Amino acid sequence: MGNKKSMRKVVEVWLRDEEQPLLLEQYFAKSSDPYGKKREFIRNISDRIFGNGIMVICGESNIANFAPKKGNFKDPFSFNDILKSNEVKFIFNPLHDYMTRYEMKKKRGYYSRGQRAVITVWNQGKRKGEAAVPWTLFYNGKDVTGQVQEIPCQIPTRPDIRIGILPDII
């Protein structure tokens, strides 16, 4: 049995015309994680950009902080500026399971400003009170999850695999 702290959190990214996936490892998970891990994420951000999309794994979306008392964001690493300068239009944010903290929706809205889409997906069924669909979609600062059209199950032996079609606004 392995030490839980040593378990790598990796996402496979399959690109057209490539025989093997790219393996992207999560740098950090919480707003309170050390700045060094966040600086490393920012330093290597070009490894996460694919065309006009970027992969932000789970809690890496905590690169900016929401200040509830002031109602604004602290973005000490200028992440939104990096998105803009790299002309990122799609932020892909796979999660391990549903994030229940209220500020996560605010962060997704923040990152989606400027005609960007934040597409978040997770493994369903691990948390009580999670959403009915295993995804959220934010576009241009607004939650437009309700506009995603789910298609009927395409793999009868895998009803846990759900597919949604993004709306035409994107």
N, C-alpha and C positions, 0 to 999 in steps of 0.2 A: 504494500500500500504506500503510495507516494505522498510526500509532503505537499499539502494543498498550496502552500505559498510558492512552490517551485513549478507548479503546473503552468505551462505556457498557454496563453489565450491567443489563438491563431485563427485568421480567416483566410480561406482559399479564394483567390480571385482568378477566374478562368477568362482568358482573353482569346478572342478569335485568332485562329492561325497559330496558336501555341499548344504544344502537346502536354505541357505540365503547368499546373497553377502557380501563381505567385503566392507566397506565404507571407502574410502581413501579421506581425505580432503587435498586440496591444501594448502601448507605452505606459499608460496609467489609467486609473478608474475613477478617482474622486477629485473633487475640487481641492480637498485638503492634501492630496498627494504632493510630494516634493516638487519644487519648481524645476529641479534638474531634469526630471522625467518629462516635464512639459516642454522645457527648452529643447530636449532631444527630439521630441515629437515635431516641434516647429522646425528644427534644423534639418530634419529628414522629410519634411512635408512633400517634397517633390516626388518621393517614392509612393505617395498615396494619391497622386493626381493622375487620372487617366482621361485624356481628352478634356472634356468640360465637366468631368465628375471627380469626386474625391471620396475616399473611404475613410470614415471616422468610426473606429471600433468602440462600441458600447460607451463606457464612461469617459472616453476621450472628448465627448461633447461637453465635458466639464472644463474645457480649456478657457472658457469665459465664465464669469460668476454673475448671478443675478443678485442685486442688493434690494431685498424686499422693502426695507424702510424707505429707500429713496426711489424705488420703482425703476431703476435703471441697471445697466450692465457695466461690469468692469471687464475690459478685454485687454489685459496687460501684455499679451503676446500679439496683439493686433490681428487676431485670427480672421475677423471679418474683412479686414483690409487685404489679407493674403488671398482670401477667396475672390475678392473683387479683382485684384491685380492679376490673378491667374485665370480670370474669366470663368470661374467655376459656376455652373448652373445647376448641378445635381450633387447633393450630399447624401451618400449612402451610409446609413448608420445602423448596422446590425447589432442587436443586443442579445445577451444570453437569455434574459427573461424580462418581463414587463417592468419598467421603472415607474414607481408610484409617486415619487416626489413631485410636487406641484410645479416647481421651477423648471422641470425638464420641458414642459410644453412651452414655457416662456422662452427658454433657450432655443428650441426648434424654430419658434417664430422669429427670434432675433437673427439666427443664421440664415433664415429663408428670405430676409429682406433683400431688395435689389433684384427681384425677378428670379430668385433661386428656389429650388425645391429641396426639401429635406425629407427623405424617405427613410423611415425607421421601421424595422421589422424585428420580431422576436419569436422565441420558442413559446408557444402558447400552453397554458395549463399549469404553470408553476406557481402563480401568485393568485391569491384570493382577490376578487374585485377587479381583475384586469379587463381590458376592453373586449368587446365581442369579436372584433377582427384583430389579427396579429400584426397590425401595422398602423402607423399614422403618416399623414402627408401634410406638410406645411408648405405653403407657396406664398411668396411675397408678404410675409408677416402674418399670414392667416392659416388657421387650421381648416384644411379642405378635405379631411379624411372621408367625410360623407360623400364626396364626389368620386371616390375610387369605386370602380365597378368590379365586384368579385365575379369570376366566372365559375361555372359548376365544376366540381371535382373532376380532374382529368385523369387521375390515376386511382382506379377503384380500390387497389390494395393499400393506398396511402392517403386516407382521408385527412391526415394531418398536414398534408401539403396543400396550401391554399394560394391561389393566384389572383391578383388584382390588376386591373387595367387603369392606368393613370388617366385623368380627365384631359380634355383637349386644351384646357387653359395653360397647360405647361408646354 
